[in-house]
Amino acid sequence: MQSTEKVTDQTLIAMCQAGNDSGFTALYNKYAKGVYNSITRIVSHTGEAEDILQDTFYTVFNDMGKLTGVLSFEAWVRRIAINRSISHLRKKKILFSDLEHTEFADENEYSIEEDELFDCRVEDVRSCIERLPPGYKTILNLYLFENMQHEEIAGVLGISHSTVRTQYHRAKKKIYLLLKDKSYYD
């Protein structure tokens, strides 16, 4: 078989639909790492993330007939993985509060100091993201790393757009405060 770089996803999907195991293997090898990274941004526990990854690909490979007309295999798999990750959080009783009717002070103030802190080391930012409450962490990751808009996140999580926006801004502020507390920034 040719390298997966030269073979299109449509060809690999056709191979899977014909029962050719090398099509399944090629699709898994091509997308598993990226999908796993998306899962781990939402579900921090490695074992749980691995289970969700395997469950996602199991579901995808059992529903190959649904792939007729799907424009992007990667986007389809990633969406399934994200939905499973969010369902996993819900099963663990992690709730996303809807704050639509709650009044909040405007959090749109710009701070040069805040911008400067975000130029710090990537490892520090990752560590701070991991320390966020699960709801904040999920919203931040979906917005920043999965390129989902606030409205789309609201729909997936079943909360209002304003709640997503508020929790996103609070997550950023919490990261800022965690980074500011680092002794080497003094």
N, C-alpha and C positions, 0 to 999 in steps of 0.2 A: 504494500500500500504506500502511497505517496505521503509526504509530510503533511500534517494537518494545516500547515500554513498555505499549502497549495490547493487543498481540497476545501470547497465551500461548505458552509454549514448545511445548505440544502442537500448537497451530495451525501454528507454524513447522516442527515435525517433520513434520506431515502434508503441508505444502507441499513439503518436501524429498523425502519419499517419493513425491510426485506428479511430481517432477522439476522443480519450480519453483525457478529459480536464486535468486530473491529470498529464499526461505526459508533457503538456505545462507548467503547474505550476511548476513541479519539475525542468525542464530545466531552466526556468526563475529564480527560487530561487537559483539554483546552480551556475549560471553564471552571473546574472545581476550586482552584486556588482563589480566583477572584470572588466567586460566590461565597467561599468560606470566609474571606476577609469581610464581606458585607455582613455575614451572620455574626462574626465575632465583634463587630462594632456595636451590635445590639445585645447579644448574649455573651457575656464575658467568660463564662465557664467553658473551658476547652472541650471537655467531654460532651457537654450539652450541644455546643456548636457543631461538633463532629457528627453527633446523632442527627441534628437538623439537616446538615449537608447530605448525609446518606439518605435520609428520608425524602429530601427534596428530589434528589436524582432518581431514587426508586419510583417516586410518583411520576416524574417527567418521563422516564423510560417506559413506564406502564401505560402512559397516555400519549404515546407517539402519534396516534391517529389524530389528535387534536392540533398537531403542528402544521396541518395543511393551512396555508395562508398566514402563518405567523411570520412577521417580517424580521424579527431579531430573536434568535434562539437564546442568546445571552440575556437579553432583557426579560424574556419570559421566565427563564430559570431563576434569575435574580429576584424577580417579583414574587415568585412562589416561595423562595427562601426567606425573603423579608417578611412576607405574610406569616409564614410558619414561625419565624423568630418572634414576631409580635404576639402570635397566639401562645407561644411558649411563655412569654412574660405574663400574659393574662392568666394562664393556668397557675402561675406562681403567685397570683393575687397582686401583681403590680398593676395599679390602676392609673389611668391617665385622666386626671380631673378636668372637667369642663368648667372653665372660669369665665364663660361668656358674659354672665350678668354681674361680674365682680368689677369694681372700679379699681384702676391701678394708675399710679403716677406715670407720666410719660417716661419711657426708658430709651428714647431715641437720642439722648444727649451724646454728642461726640466728645471723645477724650483723647488727646494726643498721647498722654501717658499710657492709656489703655492700648493704643495702637503700638506703641513701642514695646510693651510687654509681649504682644503677640508676635514679635520678631524673635522671641527666645528659641531655645532648642526644641526640636520636634519631640524628643523623648519626654520633656517636661510637660508639654501640652498633652501628649497621649496619656501620661500618668494622671493629669488633672481630669481629663475626660473620663477615665476609668473610675475616678472618685465621685463623679456626679451621681445624683439619685437616678434610678433606672429610667424614669419618665423623661427627665431632662436629657439624659444621655441618648436615648432613642431618638428624640426629636432632633437634637443636634446632629447626630450621625446621618439620619435620613436626609436632612437638609444639606449638610456640607459634603458628605461622601457619596450619597446615592442620588444627589441632584434632584431631589423631589421638592416641589414648591410647597409653601405652607398650606395651600388649599388641598393639595393632594395628600399631604400628611394628615390633615384634619379628617379627610374622608377615610383613610386607612385606619386611623386610630379611633374614629367615631367621636371626635371632639370638635369644638369650633375652631375656625381660623384664628380668631383672636387669642384663644388659649394656646395654640401652637406658637404664635408670634411671641406671646408673653413668656412662655416656658423657654423658647429659644433664647430670648434676650436674658432671661434669668440664668440660663446655663452659661452663656458667654460671661456674664458678670461674675458668676461663681468661679469660673476658670480664671478670670482676671484676678480675683481675690486670692485664689490659691497660688497663682504665679507670683503675685506681689509679695506673698508671705515667704517666698524662698529667700534664704539668707544671702545668696550670691547676687541678688538684685539690689541690695542695700548699698 
